[in-house]
């Protein structure tokens, strides 16, 4: 259904929010595998501890993905952001949240931020966007 402005679907925000849980799960699974993979490469070993790292990474990624994802999807729906703008929003905000979480958990400063987290969060932001905003646009 098209709104009176003729530009955006009325239920776009609802269809975005309908994708919240699947997108958060996909993002958390990706983050868990990516983090465990980076640790395996750095440690040059594979073992049971990687399952613990993946499990912890999954939980640590799922909580902000659900809360932050809801906020991002509401912003995209309310402001009717087009695909490039919504992708940029997801990318920038997820990078900022990852940096803040790293500084919070590891008590470091801005100069102590590890570039390896960019290897996880940059693709994770694309996964989150693709599974939520893009998927809703494609199916609307």
ZAMARGU-4260 file (C-alpha; in steps of 0.2 Angstrom, whole numbers, plus 5000, padded with zeros to 4 digits):
<rodrens>
0) 5000/5000/5000 | 5007/5017/4995 | 5005/5032/5007 | 4996/5048/5001 | 5013/5056/4996
5) 5015/5042/4984 | 5033/5038/4989 | 5034/5026/5002 | 5024/5011/5008 | 5014/5014/5024
10) 5019/4998/5032 | 5038/5000/5028 | 5043/5003/5046 | 5032/4988/5052 | 5041/4977/5038
15) 5058/4983/5044 | 5054/4978/5062 | 5047/4962/5057 | 5065/4958/5051 | 5073/4963/5067
20) 5075/4946/5075 | 5081/4937/5059 | 5093/4951/5055 | 5100/4951/5073 | 5102/4932/5073
25) 5111/4933/5056 | 5122/4947/5062 | 5127/4938/5079 | 5130/4922/5070 | 5142/4930/5058
30) 5151/4940/5072 | 5153/4924/5082 | 5161/4914/5067 | 5171/4929/5062 | 5178/4932/5079
35) 5182/4914/5082 | 5190/4913/5065 | 5201/4928/5069 | 5206/4921/5086 | 5210/4904/5077
40) 5221/4913/5065 | 5230/4923/5078 | 5233/4908/5089 | 5237/4897/5075 | 5226/4883/5083
45) 5209/4876/5083 | 5202/4870/5099 | 5187/4869/5111 | 5191/4887/5117 | 5185/4893/5100
50) 5167/4886/5104 | 5168/4897/5120 | 5174/4912/5111 | 5160/4910/5097 | 5147/4907/5110
55) 5152/4923/5120 | 5154/4933/5104 | 5136/4927/5099 | 5129/4934/5115 | 5139/4950/5115
60) 5134/4953/5097 | 5115/4948/5099 | 5111/4960/5113 | 5116/4976/5104 | 5110/4969/5088
65) 5092/4968/5095 | 5092/4984/5104 | 5102/4994/5091 | 5094/4986/5077 | 5077/4991/5083
70) 5083/5009/5084 | 5091/5009/5067 | 5076/5001/5059 | 5064/5014/5066 | 5076/5028/5060
75) 5076/5020/5042 | 5057/5018/5042 | 5052/5035/5050 | 5064/5045/5039 | 5060/5034/5024
80) 5079/5032/5020 | 5083/5025/5003 | 5095/5010/5002 | 5112/5019/5001 | 5108/5031/5015
85) 5102/5016/5026 | 5117/5006/5022 | 5128/5021/5027 | 5118/5023/5043 | 5120/5005/5048
90) 5139/5005/5044 | 5143/5021/5053 | 5132/5017/5069 | 5138/4999/5070 | 5156/5004/5069
95) 5153/5017/5083 | 5145/5005/5094 | 5159/4992/5091 | 5172/5005/5095 | 5163/5010/5111
100) 5160/4992/5117 | 5178/4988/5114 | 5184/5003/5124 | 5171/4999/5138 | 5176/4980/5139
105) 5195/4982/5137 | 5196/4999/5146 | 5207/5006/5133 | 5207/5023/5124 | 5203/5028/5106
110) 5221/5024/5102 | 5220/5007/5108 | 5206/5001/5096 | 5210/4986/5087 | 5208/4986/5068
115) 5204/4967/5069 | 5186/4972/5075 | 5184/4981/5059 | 5186/4964/5050 | 5171/4958/5060
120) 5160/4974/5061 | 5161/4980/5044 | 5154/4965/5036 | 5142/4962/5050 | 5135/4979/5047
125) 5132/4974/5029 | 5124/4957/5035 | 5112/4967/5047 | 5107/4979/5033 | 5105/4966/5020
130) 5095/4955/5031 | 5083/4969/5037 | 5082/4984/5026 | 5086/4977/5009 | 5076/4961/5013
135) 5061/4972/5017 | 5063/4983/5002 | 5065/4968/4991 | 5049/4959/4998 | 5038/4975/4999
</rodrens>
